[in-house]
């Protein structure tokens, strides 16, 4: 047995240094693949707002999802959300961008984030309603979180695969908290992974679509992005991803030295941002001119809506083990899309097309076949590198810090 994991990080759209992403791609690609095994009608049937606070989304396949937004919804926003009706889009963040124009986390765009969460839950519930075999599910149990986990087993071209869909979301649309992203076995997610044997088998993990301005040399074309850390992750999973990606004919970028572990990057970035906020606060406290106050507050808003995404998304205790992508040591490798500066400049808030989702699902299916053929080799890395800390202890570690 091998496994596949994909998540949506509700609101994790922007970060520091000009990085931004469509962070529902992993969820969307896995959903696309599952739809090939079992028909899933995820077309949005209705969007309603209850008492001006909670949005409820339904699909034609019988799925329902709801979420509330800090500060609620105006009648105009309820009208805007009707644009989603009739849309069939497996990527909840792309759907939210279609409705609201773009998505911001960190409390900067709670209405779009709440809609994104409700849509993701409705899609997940569609799988629950249609799937012919046994499923396992649980609510996300990180502090102040309201996402969900759903998993099962599917056969892909004769290969038995455990699969896990993850929704990472913070209540009120103020997220993202991604302590349970990727294949991090924490809290209830650890229990779901154990039920599917996904804590002891090699995994193919999926991320979304991103723009990274620091990438050198700059990309001439969008590319499939295969990543793992040669010291901590599962190189066999990475090699299977790479082989399938290169056979797709699509441009491919491979990094086997990414996702460093046991470092202090996240705490340092948190400290850097905190010091910048303090500096702005002190300057604002001394400001007298309206123009100066406005400029300082606009800079603070940018820090909150953009830069904070680079440190708010994960607890230090989880990051030491799982790195930026939520790869639990020994278990897997990551597949995503990386885009050109031109696409980033044009769209400003990335979206996933159906063509891209189909291409990624094709690569995923092929990689699953290759990994199954090398599963014993991959299992050796799982046994050697998987940390012995259990999910309950990890959850207690992050809960104590709150």
C-alpha positions in Angstrom: 0.0 0.0 0.0 1.0 3.6 -0.7 -0.7 6.9 0.2 -1.7 10.3 -1.3 -2.3 13.4 0.8 -3.6 16.8 -0.4 -4.8 19.8 1.6 -6.3 23.3 1.3 -4.8 25.9 3.6 -7.7 28.4 3.8 -6.3 31.9 3.5 -2.6 31.0 3.0 -2.4 33.1 -0.1 0.4 35.6 0.5 3.8 35.5 2.3 6.9 37.6 2.8 9.5 38.5 0.1 6.8 38.6 -2.7 5.9 34.9 -2.5 2.2 34.1 -3.0 0.2 31.0 -3.9 -3.0 29.1 -4.7 -3.0 26.9 -1.6 -5.9 24.6 -2.4 -4.1 22.8 -5.2 -3.3 19.7 -3.3 -6.9 19.3 -2.2 -8.1 20.0 -5.8 -5.7 17.5 -7.5 -6.6 14.7 -5.2 -10.3 15.5 -5.6 -9.9 15.4 -9.4 -8.2 12.0 -9.1 -10.9 10.6 -6.9 -13.5 11.9 -9.3 -12.1 9.5 -11.9 -12.8 6.5 -9.6 -16.2 7.7 -8.4 -18.4 10.4 -10.1 -18.4 13.5 -7.9 -20.8 16.4 -8.8 -19.1 19.3 -7.1 -21.0 22.0 -9.2 -22.1 24.7 -6.8 -25.9 24.5 -6.4 -26.6 27.3 -3.9 -24.9 29.9 -1.7 -26.9 31.3 1.2 -26.1 33.6 4.1 -27.8 32.9 7.5 -28.4 35.8 9.9 -25.7 37.8 8.1 -22.9 35.8 9.8 -22.7 32.3 8.3 -22.4 31.2 4.6 -23.8 27.9 3.6 -22.7 26.3 0.3 -24.3 23.2 -1.3 -23.3 21.1 -4.4 -25.4 19.3 -6.9 -23.8 16.1 -5.6 -25.4 16.5 -2.2 -22.6 18.1 -0.3 -23.1 20.9 2.3 -20.5 23.1 4.0 -20.8 26.2 6.2 -18.5 28.7 7.8 -18.8 32.0 9.7 -16.8 35.2 9.0 -15.5 37.7 11.5 -17.6 40.9 10.9 -20.2 38.9 9.0 -21.4 39.3 5.4 -23.2 42.3 3.8 -26.1 41.8 1.4 -23.7 43.0 -1.3 -21.3 40.2 -0.4 -24.1 37.6 -0.5 -25.0 38.9 -3.9 -21.3 38.6 -5.0 -21.2 34.9 -3.8 -24.0 34.0 -6.2 -21.3 34.1 -8.9 -20.2 30.7 -7.6 -23.5 29.0 -8.4 -23.1 26.8 -11.5 -19.3 26.8 -11.2 -17.5 23.4 -11.1 -14.1 24.1 -9.6 -12.2 21.6 -7.5 -9.9 24.4 -6.1 -11.8 26.3 -3.3 -9.3 29.2 -3.3 -9.6 29.7 -7.0 -13.4 29.7 -6.6 -13.2 32.2 -3.8 -10.9 34.4 -6.0 -13.5 34.2 -8.8 -16.1 35.5 -6.4 -14.1 38.1 -4.4 -11.3 38.9 -6.8 -8.5 37.7 -4.5 -8.0 36.0 -1.1 -6.2 37.3 2.0 -5.6 35.5 5.2 -4.4 36.7 8.6 -7.8 38.4 9.3 -7.4 40.7 6.2 -10.1 39.0 4.1 -12.4 37.0 6.4 -15.4 36.9 4.0 -13.4 35.3 1.2 -11.8 32.9 3.6 -15.1 31.8 5.1 -16.6 31.3 1.7 -13.5 29.3 0.7 -13.9 27.1 3.8 -17.6 26.5 3.2 -17.0 25.6 -0.4 -14.2 23.2 0.6 -16.4 21.5 3.2 -19.2 21.2 0.7 -16.8 19.5 -1.8 -15.5 17.2 0.9 -19.1 16.3 1.9 -19.8 15.5 -1.7 -17.2 12.8 -1.6 -18.7 11.5 1.7 -22.1 11.3 0.0 -20.9 9.6 -3.2 -18.1 7.3 -2.1 -19.1 3.7 -2.3 -16.6 2.3 0.2 -15.9 2.9 3.9 -14.5 6.3 4.9 -12.8 7.7 8.0 -13.2 11.3 9.0 -12.6 13.7 11.9 -12.8 17.4 12.7 -9.5 19.4 12.8 -8.6 19.8 16.5 -5.9 22.4 16.4 -6.7 25.3 18.8 -9.4 27.6 17.3 -9.5 25.6 14.1 -12.5 24.3 12.2 -11.2 22.3 9.3 -11.8 18.6 8.6 -10.1 15.4 7.5 -11.6 12.7 5.2 -9.8 9.6 4.0 -10.4 6.2 2.4 -8.9 3.7 0.0 -9.0 3.8 -3.9 -7.5 1.7 -6.7 -5.6 3.7 -9.3 -4.7 1.7 -12.4 -4.5 -1.4 -10.3 -2.6 0.2 -7.4 -4.2 0.2 -4.0 -3.9 3.7 -2.5 -4.9 5.2 0.9 -5.9 8.8 0.4 -6.5 11.7 2.7 -8.1 15.1 2.1 -7.3 17.8 4.6 -9.0 21.2 5.2 -6.9 23.5 7.4 -8.9 26.5 8.6 -9.2 28.9 11.5 -12.6 29.9 12.8 -13.9 33.2 11.6 -11.9 33.2 8.4 -8.8 34.6 10.2 -6.3 31.8 9.3 -4.3 30.0 8.2 -3.2 27.5 10.8 -1.5 24.7 8.9 0.0 22.6 11.8 -1.9 19.7 10.2 -1.0 20.3 6.6 0.8 17.8 4.3 1.3 14.6 6.1 1.8 15.9 9.7 0.4 13.2 12.0 -1.0 15.4 14.7 -4.1 15.1 16.9 -7.1 13.7 15.1 -5.2 13.6 11.8 -2.7 11.2 13.4 -5.7 8.9 14.2 -7.0 9.1 10.7 -3.6 8.4 9.3 -3.2 5.4 11.6 -6.6 4.0 10.5 -5.4 4.2 6.9 -1.8 3.0 7.6 -0.6 6.4 6.2 1.8 6.9 9.2 3.8 3.9 8.1 3.7 3.8 4.3 5.4 6.0 1.6 3.3 9.0 0.6 2.9 11.3 -2.4 2.0 14.7 -1.0 0.5 17.5 -3.0 0.8 21.3 -2.7 -0.7 24.1 -4.8 0.5 26.6 -7.3 3.0 29.3 -6.3 5.2 32.2 -7.4 8.6 32.4 -5.8 10.5 35.6 -6.9 13.7 34.4 -5.2 13.9 31.5 -7.7 17.1 31.7 -9.8 17.3 31.7 -12.7 13.8 33.0 -13.3 11.4 30.6 -15.0 10.6 31.0 -18.7 7.6 28.7 -18.4 5.4 27.4 -15.6 6.8 24.2 -14.3 6.0 21.1 -12.3 7.9 21.5 -9.0 9.1 18.3 -7.2 10.7 18.8 -3.8 12.1 16.8 -0.9 15.0 17.0 1.5 17.6 14.3 0.9 18.5 14.1 4.5 15.0 13.9 6.1 12.3 13.0 3.5 11.8 10.0 1.2 13.9 10.2 -1.9 12.2 7.2 -3.5 8.9 9.2 -3.5 10.7 12.2 -4.9 12.3 10.1 -7.7 9.0 8.6 -8.6 7.4 12.0 -8.8 10.3 13.3 -10.9 10.1 10.3 -13.4 6.3 10.8 -13.8 6.7 14.6 -14.2 9.4 14.4 -16.8 7.3 11.9 -18.8 4.5 14.4 -18.9 6.3 16.7 -21.3 5.7 19.6 -19.0 8.7 21.7 -17.8 10.0 20.2 -14.5 12.0 21.8 -11.7 13.5 19.4 -9.0 14.9 20.3 -5.6 16.2 17.6 -3.3 17.8 20.0 -0.8 14.7 22.0 0.3 12.5 21.9 3.4 15.4 22.2 6.0 14.6 20.8 9.4 15.5 21.3 13.1 16.4 25.0 12.4 15.2 28.3 13.7 13.9 29.9 10.4 10.3 30.2 11.5 11.0 31.6 15.0 13.5 34.1 13.4 11.0 35.2 10.8 8.3 35.6 13.6 10.8 37.7 15.6 11.7 39.8 12.5 8.1 40.6 11.8 7.3 41.3 15.4 10.1 43.8 15.6 8.9 45.5 12.4 5.4 45.8 13.9 6.8 47.2 17.1 8.7 49.8 15.1 5.6 50.8 13.2 3.6 51.0 16.4 6.2 53.3 18.0 6.3 55.5 14.9 2.5 55.7 14.8 2.4 56.6 18.4 4.6 59.6 17.7 2.9 60.6 14.4 0.9 63.9 14.3 0.2 64.4 10.6 -2.7 62.5 9.0 -0.7 61.6 6.0 2.0 60.0 8.1 -0.5 58.0 10.1 -2.1 56.7 6.9 1.2 55.6 5.4 2.2 53.8 8.6 -1.1 52.1 8.8 -1.0 51.0 5.2 2.4 49.5 5.8 1.1 47.7 8.8 -1.8 46.4 6.7 0.6 45.1 4.1 2.6 43.3 6.8 -0.6 41.7 8.1 -2.0 40.7 4.7 1.2 39.6 3.1 4.4 39.2 5.2 2.6 37.5 8.1 1.7 34.6 5.9 5.4 33.6 6.1 5.3 32.9 9.9 1.7 32.7 11.0 1.0 29.4 9.2 2.7 26.9 11.5 3.8 26.4 15.1 7.5 26.3 15.8 7.3 22.8 17.3 5.7 21.4 14.1 8.0 23.3 11.8 11.1 21.8 13.4 10.0 18.4 12.2 7.9 19.1 9.1 9.4 22.2 7.5 7.4 24.7 5.4 5.5 22.0 3.4 4.3 19.8 6.2 6.4 16.8 5.1 6.8 14.4 8.1 10.3 13.0 7.9 10.7 9.7 6.1 7.1 9.6 4.7 7.1 11.4 1.3 7.9 14.0 -1.2 6.0 17.0 -2.6 4.5 17.9 -6.0 3.2 21.4 -6.9 3.3 24.0 -9.7 5.6 27.0 -9.9 4.8 30.0 -12.1 6.5 32.6 -14.1 6.8 36.3 -13.1 4.5 37.1 -16.1 1.7 35.0 -14.8 2.2 36.3 -11.2 2.2 39.9 -12.5 -1.0 39.3 -14.6 -3.1 37.5 -12.0 -1.7 38.9 -8.7 -3.7 36.1 -6.9 -3.0 32.8 -8.5 -5.7 30.4 -9.8 -5.7 26.8 -11.0 -7.2 25.8 -14.3 -9.0 22.5 -15.1 -6.3 21.7 -17.6 -3.6 22.1 -14.9 -5.6 20.0 -12.4 -6.0 17.2 -15.1 -2.3 17.3 -15.9 -1.3 17.1 -12.2 -3.7 14.3 -11.6 -2.1 12.4 -14.6 1.3 12.9 -13.1 0.1 11.8 -9.7 -1.5 8.6 -11.0 1.7 7.7 -12.9 3.9 8.4 -9.9 1.7 6.2 -7.8 2.3 3.3 -10.1 6.1 3.9 -10.0 6.1 4.2 -6.2 4.1 1.0 -5.8 6.7 -0.8 -7.8 9.4 0.6 -5.4 7.4 0.4 -2.2 9.8 -1.9 -0.3 12.7 0.5 -1.1 10.6 3.5 0.0 9.5 1.7 3.2 13.1 1.4 4.3 13.3 5.2 4.4 9.9 5.4 6.3 11.2 3.0 9.0 14.6 4.7 9.2 13.6 8.4 9.3 10.1 8.6 10.8 10.2 10.4 14.2 9.0 8.5 17.2 6.9 11.4 18.6 3.2 10.6 18.5 0.4 12.9 17.3 -1.1 13.3 20.7 2.2 14.6 22.2 2.7 16.9 19.2 -0.8 18.4 19.7 -0.1 18.9 23.4 3.2 20.7 22.5 1.4 23.3 20.4 -1.5 23.6 22.8 0.8 24.4 25.7 2.2 27.4 23.7 -1.3 29.0 23.4 
